[in-house]
Amino acid sequence: MIERIAASKIQQLAANFKSVAVTGPRQSGKTTLSKSLFPEKAYLSLENPDVRRFALEDTRGFLSRYQSGAIFDEVQRVPELFSYLQEILDDSTEPGRFILTGSNNFLLQQNISQSLAGRVAFLNLLPFSTEELFETGDSLDENQLIFKGLYPPIYEPGIPPEDWFPNYLRTYIDRDVRQIKNITDLIVFERFIRLLAGRNGQELNLTSLAVDTGVDTKTVQSWIGILESSFIIYLLRPHYKNFNKTLIKRPKVYFYDTGLVCSLLGISNAEQVALHPLRGALFESLVVTELVKQRTNAGKPVNLYYWRDKTGHEVDVVIDNGLSLVPIEIKAGKTVNNEFFGNITYWSKLSGATSGYIAYAGNQIEERSNGITVLNWFELLKRSV
């Protein structure tokens, strides 16, 4: 089993909170990790129809069997559990009694906010990070990594991505989408996801998506919410600090996994990634989601933003550390050139930032006199900026 960075944080939370909720996309390793960290606890999957029926029809009787605690997998399938769990947890001082997992953040948070607020700690477990799979970036082929993505089944047991992703997408639509919202025309919804994949790394334009999909903007907004709450896409919000009054205020959309984007775009091998017109956006998506994973694995807030003004100046990522802002430009090229520095230099003059990074696919490290460091994207992640 590949060691997960989030394991230590989950154990720490379980030692301090009465319950821990581990959320994340389907097949990200939530069940495997929870069972390995808490082998003494009974494991119940609420995807199992018999288990779910028992939990629904006799919730108190169901929970009475697990007085010493349990792992409840896909717990959002039985929302009635939360009110009863509240009573049990209030009567107990034992930490880490129940471990709850769920592949839909919205449903899980909605129920927990009503019943278990203050009694449960949250951690989002995303697919593998590159840090979990690779010790160094020396042998990394970015095109191969982008094509394969980082979902665990691609690596263990090693299912080819061209076989796994189409089935994953089909399962996701059939199971999760039907659970969250009664979408009658799944063909239109699947077309919407494919159109969105073509906009990976771009500003989210609801009107344009609605026109291309053939639905209204409210429907598109609803579908975006579904994809975000089930960890298919991540919305990178703009940074609002008023260095310039003509700021873009729409979020940028990134898929959590580049392998899924490649599948949706019809890319069938790593060689096609190298030549694809969206390679730059795919590389940017890889780096942004790796920065997100760094924070979620540590149980920290995701303090990432982007900045763009209406004249076209843009910084791909701005890390807001409260008292300081750190800009990061992401470049898919392997050769440093002067064009890399234009936007980050412009932004640094506006903001007064004294340091920043350019993360690229090459291996040269340069420390510039203006405080900007040029380095390989994998080395940037190791610095935990």
Secondary structure, DSSP 8 states (H G I E B T S, - for coil): ----THHHHHHHHHHHSSEEEEE-STTSSHHHHHHHH-TTSEEEETTSHHHHHHHHH-HHHHHHTTTT-EEEETGGG-TTHHHHHHHHHHT---TT-EEEEES-HHHHHHHHHHHTTTTEEEEE--S--HHHH-S-STT--HHHHHHH-S-HHHHTT---HHHHHHHHHHHIIIIIIHHHS--S-HHHHHHHHHHHHTTTTEE--HHHHHHHHTS-HHHHHHHHHHHHHTTSEEEE-B----SSSSB--S-EEEES-HHHHHHHHT--SHHHHHH-TTHHHHHHHHHHHHHHHHHHHTT----EEEEEBTTS-EEEEEEE-SS-EEEEEEE--SS--GGGGHHHHHHHHHH----EEEEESS---EE-TTSEEEEEHHHHHHTT-
